[in-house]
Amino acid sequence: MTKADKFIKTYYSGISEESHVREIVHELQNLVSDTDLQQLEIDYEYHCKIKDLMADCDDSAWF
């Protein structure tokens, strides 16, 4: 269902604007939460890679 279809369905179904706004806000909060979690996961993976590279350098040091 496209955004336009969803809007038309909501508009003509008699749902109040207030409940529609609450639904949109809830969907946006979920998207922001998912995005934050994805960024945290990316940061953690980057940190682990750097840590592994540093450990490899220490292991291969000849001094």
N, C-alpha and C positions, 0 to 999 in steps of 0.2 A: 504494500500500500504506500503510495507516495505521500509526501507531506501535504500536498494540496488535497488529496482525497481524505486524509485524516482530518484536516482542518474543516472541510466541508461536512464530513460526518459529524464532527464535534459540534459545529455551528448549528446544524439542522436537527441535531438530536435533542436539543433543549438543555444541554449541560451548561451550567452557569460558567461565566468567564472565570470566576474565582477558582472553581475546581479545575478548570482547564489550565489556568496559570500554575496552580499547585502541581499538576501533573507534569507540566513542562519544566518547572523548577526541579522537581524530583529527578527527571530524566537527565537534566544538566548536571545535577550533583553526582549522579552515577557516572556520567562521562568524565567529570573532573576527577573523581575518585579512581577510576580505571586508569586515567592518564597519569596520576600521581604514582600509582603502584607500578606502572610500566617504567616510569622514569627512575624510581627507586631500584627496580630490578636491573635496569641498564647500568646505573651507577655502581651497584654491587658487583655485577659481572666485570666492569672495568677495573674496579678496585682489586678483585681477585686476580685478574690478568696481570696487573702491575705487581702485585705481591708475588705471584709465581715467577715473573721475569726477574724480580730482584733476588729471589731465592736461587734461581738458576745462575745468576751472575755471581753470587756468593759461593755457590758450589764449584764453579769453574775457575775461580780466582786462584792464581798460582802462588800468591804471597801469603 
